Amino acid sequence: MSGSAHPMDGEGELSAADMSSPRQTNTPFVHKVEVPPKQSLFNEFMYTFKETFFHDDPLRHFKDQSLSKKLMLGLQSVFPVSEWGLKYNLKMFRGDFIAGLTIASLCIPQDIGYSKLAGLNPKYGLYSSFVPPLVYAFMGSSRDIAIGPVAVVSLLLGTLLRAEIDPTTSPNEYLRLAFTATFFAGVTQVTLGFFRLGFLIDFLSHAAVVGFMGGAAITIALQQLKGFLGIKKFTKKTSIVAVFQSVFSSAPHGVKNNSVFSTVSFTFSISSHVCHCLQWNWQTILISISFLIFLLVCKFIGKKSKKLFWIPAVAPLLSVIISTFFVYITRADRKGVKIVNHLDKGINPSSLRLIYFSGDYLAKGIRIGVVSGMVALTEAVAIGRSFAAKKDYQIDGNKEMVALGAMNVIGSMTSCYVATGSFSRSAVNFVAGCQTAVSNIIMSMVVLLTLLFLTPLFKYTPNAILAAIIINAVIPLIDVNAAVLIFKIDKLDFVACMGAFLGVIFASVEIGLLISVGISFAKILLQVTRPRTAILGKIPRTSVYRNIHQYPEATMVPGVMIIRVDSAIYFSNSNYVRERIQRWLIDEEEKVKAVSLPNIQFLIIEMSPVTDIDTSGIHALEDLYKSLQKRDIQLVLANPGPLVIDKLHVSNFADMLGYDKIFLTVAEAVNSCCPKQSDEV
C-alpha cells in the first residue's frame, strides 16, 4: 500500500499493476492515511454537544432499566441521601456523630466572626450554619465537605455590599441586599449545574486561586486588627495601605479610659500610653495575643498527632467560653473591651419578603450574587474533589452545583447569607472520621440548640477573641509552598498567582478577583495564539523522531527539516504557525549554507498534536505550500488526525499537495523522501 494511493480507493488491497511497478519494488512499504467515514451534520453536532456538556455520560445508569428503576435512579441523582441512606448503619452514625460535634464546636465561633466580615449581625452567621447544611445533606454528593459561611466569601460579599449601601446608615436595605445577593448566588449555581456549565469555573486557574486566597487571607487578617487592637475608628477600605494608615493614625483624644491599675507593671504602663496615643486598647490586645497563641499551639499539637485532631477543633469554642467568662467577671467591657452584646434567641425567621425582586437594587443584587456565587462554587468544588480523591470516590461537579445552589436559594429565604464548603471545617470533618453528610446534620442540630438556648451566653464574648479565631482560621489559606512550586513549574502561572495576590492586598478583593480571571484568560489566549513548535531529529538506532532540544543526541536528516506543531491550527494562530515554520526554515538554511551541507529539499510537518484545523489554518498551509514551491522545497505531512485529514480532503488541499505526500509516521515520510540519507543517519 503506497502513500500515493487515494485514501478513498477500496480497502487498501494492492493490484497486480501495483505489485509489478518499479516504484513498489524499489521504495519502502508505506501506510496510507485514511480519511474517516463521512458523518452527517446532525451526528457531528450531537457528538460535539455530548462531549461538551455530557462527557461523563450521566444517563448511562438509566440504560436498559425498568420504569420504576429509572424513577428510583432519578430520585437518587437529585437526592443522593436516598441511595446511601439505605446502607446507613450505627457504625457510620458513630463516626458522623463525633465529626458533627467536632465541626460544630469549630463553626459556632467562626460563624459569629465571619458574619462580621460580611457586615451582618452575628446571628446570621449562625443561621447560615443551620439551614444550608441540612439542605446539602440531602442533595450533596460529597461525604466530607462541611457547609457554612467561609472567610473569603464573607469578605467578598461584605466588600461588594458596602460598595452599594452603608450598613451603618441603612442597615435594613443592607440586609435585604445581602439576602438578594444570596438568592441570586444560589440561582447562578443551580443554573450552572443544571445546564452543565461547570467547566466555566475551571477558567480560574489553580495558580490564580492560590494567589487570590492568599491575598484574601491577608486582607481578612488585616481587617481583624480593629477587634484585635481594640480600635474604635477603622477604615472601611480593604487595601493594606488604608488599613495600616488607619491602625497607626494618631488621635490622643480618641480613648476615654487611660487609667492603669496599680498592680500592672511598668511595662504595661508604657504599653498603655502607647496604645492610648494610637487608639489601641491594651486589655483587648492582651486578650487577642494570649488566645491567638493558645489557638496556634493547639493547631501545632493537632498537626503533630492525628489522634489529637480534636484539640485544635474545640480550641476556638473553649477560647470563647474562657474569654467570655473573664470579661464577665472582670467587666472588661467597661474598660474599653468591645463585646458581641445581645444575640437574639430563636431559629431563622423567614426572609422571602425581604428579597428584592424589583427596583434599583435588583440589578445590584444579581451582580453581587453572580460574583460571590462563582467564588463560592470554585472553593466548594475544589474542596469536594480534594477529599473525594483521598477516599477514592467520585463526585459529580454539576450535581454539587445544583445542591449548593439549592441550599443558598432556600437559605436566602430563611435569613441566611452565602454558604459554601469550608476548607478548615471539612479538614476537621475528614480527620474526625465522618462517613456521610450526616455530620452536617449533627452540626446543624448543635447550631439549632445554640440558637434556641445558648445565644444569650455570647453577650460578653469579646470581639478580640473572634478576631483571634478568624486570624487563626485564615493562616492556612496562605499557601507559600504552593506558590514556590508554581514558580518552579511555570513562571507564567506564577505571574497569575502574584497578580491576584497583589491585586487583593493593594487594591480590593474584587480587583484581585478581576486580575486573577483576566490573567487566567490571558494565559489561555497566549497558549492558543502562540503554540509551541519544535524541530525533530532521529534518535540513534531507532526510527523515532523527537525534539532536538529535549534529546541533544537526536540527529537531523540531511536535506530534510522536520517540524512539529503542538496545537490545533485555528484562525487565532494560523498566521503565527506559518510564519514560525518559515523562520525555522530560514534559520536552518543559513546553518546549512555555513557548513556546506545539502540544501533543504523536504519540509515535513509532524501533525500528531494538531487535533483540529479550520479554514484559516488550511489557507495558511496553502500559502506555505505555494511559498515552498517557489523555493523548490516539497511540503510533506505526517500523521494528521481524523478531523484534520477529513478537512484537508474536503477542502481539496490534500489533492493539491498530493496524497503521496501525506504519511502515517515521520519515519515513513523520511524513508520515502530520501531513504539513503535516512539509512546513513
DRENLO-887496 format. One record per residue (C-alpha): x negated, y, z negated; residue in three letters. Coordinates in steps of 0.2 Angstrom, whole numbers, plus 5000, padded with zeros to 4 digits. Layout:
XYZALA/...
REM end
This chain:
500050005000MET/499150165006SER/499350344999GLY/499950395017SER/501550295016ALA/503050395014HIS/503750364996PRO/505550335003MET/504950195015ASP/505550025009GLY/504949944993GLU/503049964997GLY/502849805007GLU/501349815020LEU/501749775038SER/500749675050ALA/500149835058ALA/499549905042ASP/498649745037MET/497649745053SER/497249935054SER/495449985052PRO/495950115038ARG/496749975027GLN/495249865028THR/493950005025ASN/494750105011THR/495150054994PRO/496850004989PHE/497950154984VAL/499650154975HIS/500850274982LYS/501850394970VAL/503650354971GLU/505050484972VAL/506350444959PRO/508150394964PRO/509150544968LYS/510350594953GLN/511950684955SER/512150864949LEU/513350804935PHE/512150664929ASN/510750784929GLU/511750914919PHE/512350784907MET/510650714904TYR/509950894900THR/511450934889PHE/511250774879LYS/509350794877GLU/509550974871THR/511050954859PHE/511250764856PHE/509450704857HIS/509750594841ASP/511250514849ASP/512350544833PRO/513850444841LEU/512850284843ARG/513650214827HIS/515350234835PHE/515050124850LYS/516049964851ASP/516949994834GLN/518749974830SER/519850124827LEU/519850104808SER/517950084808LYS/517750244819LYS/518850334806LEU/517850274792MET/516250324801LEU/516950494805GLY/517350524786LEU/515650464781GLN/514750584794SER/515750734786VAL/515650674768PHE/514150564765PRO/514750534747VAL/516050414754SER/514550304760GLU/513350304746TRP/514750314733GLY/515250134737LEU/513550074732LYS/513350184717TYR/512950094700ASN/512550134682LEU/510650114685LYS/510750254698MET/511850364687PHE/510450354673ARG/509150424685GLY/510350554691ASP/510950604673PHE/509150634667ILE/508750734683ALA/510350834682GLY/510050884664LEU/508250924668THR/508551044683ILE/510051124673ALA/508851174659SER/507751254673LEU/509151334683CYS/510051424669ILE/508651544665PRO/508151554683GLN/509951594689ASP/510051744677ILE/508451814683GLY/508751784702TYR/510451874701SER/509552024695LYS/508452014711LEU/510052014721ALA/510652174711GLY/512052074704LEU/512652034686ASN/511851884679PRO/513451784678LYS/513551774697TYR/511851684697GLY/512751554685LEU/514251554696TYR/513151504711SER/512451354702SER/514251294698PHE/515251284714VAL/513951264728PRO/513151114721PRO/514751024719LEU/515251054737VAL/513451004743TYR/513550844733ALA/515050784743PHE/514450844760MET/512550854760GLY/511450704765SER/509850744755SER/509650644739ARG/508350754731ASP/508750934735ILE/509351044721ALA/510651184726ILE/510751354718GLY/510151534720PRO/508251554725VAL/507051694723ALA/506651734741VAL/508451734747VAL/509051834732SER/507651964735LEU/508051974754LEU/509951984750LEU/509652124737GLY/508552224748THR/509752214763LEU/511252264752LEU/510352404743ARG/509952474761ALA/511852494763GLU/512552534746ILE/511852594730ASP/512352464716PRO/512252594703THR/513452724710THR/514552604720SER/514552434710PRO/516252374717ASN/515852404735GLU/514052324732TYR/514852164725LEU/516152154739ARG/514752174752LEU/513752034744ALA/515251914745PHE/515551964763THR/513751934767ALA/513851764758THR/515351714768PHE/514551754785PHE/512951674780ALA/514051514777GLY/514951544794VAL/513251564803THR/512551404795GLN/514151304799VAL/514151364817THR/512351324820LEU/512651144813GLY/514251114822PHE/513651164839PHE/511951084835ARG/510951234837LEU/509751194823GLY/508251194834PHE/508451394833LEU/507651394816ILE/506151304822ASP/505651464831PHE/505051524814LEU/503351434814SER/502651344799HIS/501251474798ALA/502451624798ALA/503451534785VAL/501951514774VAL/501451704776GLY/503251764773PHE/503451654757MET/501851714750GLY/502151894753GLY/503951874746ALA/503251784731ALA/502051934728ILE/503452054731THR/504551964719ILE/503251964705ALA/502852144708LEU/504752184706GLN/504752094689GLN/503452224682LEU/504952334677LYS/505552204665GLY/503852134661PHE/503152304656LEU/504752374649GLY/504852524662ILE/506452624662LYS/506252714679LYS/505652604693PHE/505652614712THR/506952534722LYS/505752504736LYS/504852334738THR/503152384745SER/501652354735ILE/501152544736VAL/502852604730ALA/502852484716VAL/501052524709PHE/501452714711GLN/503052684700SER/502052574687VAL/500652694685PHE/501552864686SER/501352964671SER/502853034661ALA/502353064642PRO/504153114638HIS/504952954645GLY/504952854629VAL/505952894614LYS/505152774602ASN/503252784600ASN/503152734582SER/501852604577VAL/502152484562PHE/500852504549SER/500552314550THR/499952324568VAL/498152334571SER/497152474578PHE/497052394595THR/498952394596PHE/498952574591SER/497952614606ILE/498952504617SER/500552584611SER/499852754615HIS/499352704632VAL/501052614635CYS/501952774629HIS/501052884642CYS/501452754656LEU/503252724651GLN/502752554646TRP/503452464630ASN/502152364621TRP/503452254612GLN/504052204629THR/502352174636ILE/501952064621LEU/503451954624ILE/503151944643SER/501251894641ILE/501551774627SER/502951674636PHE/502151684653LEU/500551604646ILE/501651474637PHE/502551434654LEU/500951424663LEU/500151304650VAL/501751194651CYS/501651194670LYS/499751144669PHE/500250994657ILE/501650934669GLY/500350934683LYS/499150834673LYS/500350694669SER/501850654679LYS/502650574664LYS/502750744656LEU/503650824670PHE/505050874658TRP/503950994649ILE/503751124662PRO/505651094667ALA/506351134649VAL/505051264645ALA/506051414653PRO/507551364643LEU/506551344627LEU/505751514631SER/507451594632VAL/508051514616ILE/506551564606ILE/506351744613SER/508251774611THR/508151714593PHE/506651834589PHE/507451984597VAL/509051954587TYR/508251934570ILE/506952074573THR/508252184583ARG/506852224595ALA/508252294607ASP/508252444595ARG/506352474599LYS/506452484617GLY/506552294622VAL/507852284636LYS/509152134634ILE/510352054645VAL/511852114635ASN/513652044637HIS/513951904649LEU/515751854652ASP/516451684647LYS/517451584659GLY/517251494676ILE/517151584693ASN/518651694697PRO/519251694715SER/518451824726SER/519351794743LEU/520251964742ARG/518552054739LEU/517851994756ILE/517852124769TYR/518752064785PHE/518952234792SER/518252414791GLY/516452484792ASP/515652354780TYR/516252204791LEU/514852234803ALA/513552264790LYS/514152104780GLY/513952004796ILE/512152064800ARG/511552034782ILE/512451864781GLY/511651804798VAL/509851854792VAL/510051784774SER/510951634781GLY/509551594793MET/508151614780VAL/509151504768ALA/509351374781LEU/507451374785THR/507051344767GLU/508351214763ALA/508051104779VAL/506151114776ALA/506351054758ILE/507650914763GLY/506550844776ARG/504950854765SER/505750754751PHE/506650634763ALA/504950594771ALA/504250554754LYS/505650424750LYS/505750364768ASP/507450404773TYR/508250524787GLN/509250674785ILE/510250754799ASP/509750934801GLY/511350984809ASN/512450894796LYS/511450984782GLU/511851154790MET/513651114790VAL/513551064772ALA/512551214767LEU/513751324777GLY/515251254769ALA/514651274752MET/514251454755ASN/515951494763VAL/516851414748ILE/515551494736GLY/515951674744SER/517751644739MET/517351594721THR/516151734716SER/514551654722CYS/513151734732TYR/512051644745VAL/511451474738ALA/510251354746THR/508951224742GLY/507751274728SER/505951204730PHE/505451214712SER/507051134706ARG/507051004720SER/505250954715ALA/505850934697VAL/507350834703ASN/506250724713PHE/504950694699VAL/506350664686ALA/506950514696GLY/508550574705CYS/509450444715GLN/510850534724THR/511650704725ALA/512550664708VAL/511150754700SER/511850914707ASN/513550874699ILE/512750844682ILE/511851014684MET/513451094689SER/514351024674MET/513051084662VAL/513251264670VAL/515151244668LEU/514951214649LEU/513751354648THR/514951474657LEU/516351414645LEU/515551414629PHE/513751474629LEU/513651644638THR/513851754623PRO/512251674616LEU/511251754630PHE/511751934624LYS/510051964616TYR/508951874629THR/507552004633PRO/507352044652ASN/505552014648ALA/505751834647ILE/506751824663LEU/505351924672ALA/504051794665ALA/505151644671ILE/505351724688ILE/503451754690ILE/503051584684ASN/504351514697ALA/503651604712VAL/501751574709ILE/501851404719PRO/502551494734LEU/500851574736ILE/500051434746ASP/498251484748VAL/497651314753ASN/498951304767ALA/498351474773ALA/496551414773VAL/497051264783LEU/497951364795ILE/496451474798PHE/495351324801LYS/496551244813ILE/497251384823ASP/496751564822LYS/498251624831LEU/499351544819ASP/498351624805PHE/498751794813VAL/500551754812ALA/500351704794CYS/499451864789MET/500651974799GLY/502151904790ALA/501251914773PHE/500552094775LEU/502252154783GLY/503152094767VAL/502052164754ILE/501652334763PHE/503252364771ALA/504852274766SER/505552094766VAL/506552124782GLU/505052204791ILE/503952054786GLY/505351934792LEU/505452034809LEU/503552024811ILE/503551834807SER/504851804820VAL/504051924833GLY/502351844831ILE/503151664832SER/503951714849PHE/502351804855ALA/501451644852LYS/502651544862ILE/502651664876LEU/500751664876LEU/500651474877GLN/501951474891VAL/501251614901THR/499451564899ARG/499251374899PRO/497651294897ARG/496651224912THR/495151114912ALA/493851044924ILE/493750854923LEU/492250744926GLY/491950554927LYS/491550464910ILE/489950354914PRO/490350164918ARG/492250194918THR/493550264931SER/494150384918VAL/494050574921TYR/494050694906ARG/493750874901ASN/491850904904ILE/491851024889HIS/492550894877GLN/491450754885TYR/489750834890PRO/489250664897GLU/490650664910ALA/489950694927THR/490650794941MET/490850714958VAL/489850804972PRO/490950894984GLY/492450864973VAL/493250984960MET/494550914948ILE/495651024938ILE/496950984925ARG/498451094921VAL/499051074904ASP/500851144905SER/502351144916ALA/502251274930ILE/503651404929TYR/503951574936PHE/503151644920SER/501451564923ASN/501351514941SER/500351654947ASN/499151634932TYR/498951454936VAL/498551484954ARG/497351624950GLU/496451524937ARG/496251374948ILE/495451494961GLN/494251574949ARG/493751394943TRP/493351354962LEU/492451524965ILE/491351494949ASP/490951314954GLU/490551364972GLU/489251484966GLU/488451354955LYS/488451234969VAL/487551354981LYS/486251394967ALA/485651214966VAL/485951164984SER/487251034981LEU/488650984994PRO/490051114996ASN/491651084988ILE/492750995001GLN/494150924990PHE/495151014975LEU/496050884965ILE/497350944953ILE/497750824939GLU/499650844936MET/500050724922SER/500350854909PRO/501450954921VAL/503150904915THR/504151014927ASP/503951144941ILE/505151274948ASP/505251364964THR/503951494959SER/502751354954GLY/503051274971ILE/502751434980HIS/501151454970ALA/500551284976LEU/500951334994GLU/499951494993ASP/498551394985LEU/498651264999TYR/498551395013LYS/497151485004SER/496151325003LEU/496451285021GLN/495651445026LYS/494051385017ARG/494051205024ASP/494551135007ILE/495850995005GLN/497151004991LEU/497450844983VAL/498750804969LEU/498550664956ALA/499950584946ASN/501450714947PRO/502850654936GLY/504650614942PRO/505350784940LEU/503850864949VAL/503750744964ILE/505550754966ASP/505550944968LYS/503950934979LEU/504850814990HIS/506550914991VAL/505551074994SER/504550995009ASN/502951045001PHE/502450855000ALA/502750845019ASP/501651005021MET/500250935010LEU/500450755016GLY/500950605006TYR/499250535009ASP/498550674998LYS/499650634983ILE/498950494972PHE/499450394956LEU/497750424947THR/496250544948VAL/495150394951ALA/496150334966GLU/496150514973ALA/494250524971VAL/493950354979ASN/495050394994SER/494250564997CYS/492450524995CYS/492150334990PRO/490250344992LYS/489950494980GLN/491150414968SER/490150254968ASP/488550344965GLU/489250444951VAL/
REM end
